[in-house]
Structure formats: C-alpha cells, structure tokens
Amino acid sequence: MDHARFFTEQDVKEVSEQQQRFRRVVAAATERTMYNNAFDNNEQLLAFFDGLGLQPRVLNQVDAAPNVVALDVLKLSDQILDTAKSKLRLWVLSLHDA
C-alpha cells in the first residue's frame, strides 16, 4: 500500500522543537527531507488534486481508523491527545465523477 503525506507551508512551520528534532533525525536516516515540498496553501493543494482528476476528502484519522490509531494507549493528557487528534488527517482520494 502506498502512503503519501500532504503538507501546506503552515503545517510545516507550526511545529514544536521536539517535532523539528524528529524531522532532522528522519531526514538524516532517510536522506530525504519530506517537508521541503510543501504546498503554499490549501487552495494550491486542492488545485493539484483537481488537475489530476481527483476529489479529496479529509477525515480525522482517529475517528476513521480507531483501531489503527491508538493514542489513548499512550496515556497522555487530554490536552495533548486533543492536539494530536486534530493534526492526524486521513486523505481519501477518489476520481471525479465522469
């Protein structure tokens, strides 16, 4: 199964120092910087999908796949869980209706 992550410049900039360190570790380990190719804004991202003939829907990953995303098991505070849940998005791409 192929996975893709889609980012806007706002997604890339609004991260904690801990997330920045994690990104540096991932980039060093994979020799790939995933965040340098972010879209300028959400409209640009949607135009990209439209140009490919795709219609995106964004779901909350925790709600759509609760058995895959088990944040509650980590026993984090409600505030941290709410913040994490709001950022976990699941993109569902379908073809435009003919």
Secondary structure, 3 states (H helix, E strand, C coil): CCCCCCCEHHHHHCCCHHHHHHHHHHHHHHCCCCCCCCECCHHHHHHHHHHCCEEEEEEEHHHHCCCCCCHHHHCCCHHHHHHHHHHCEEEEEEECCC
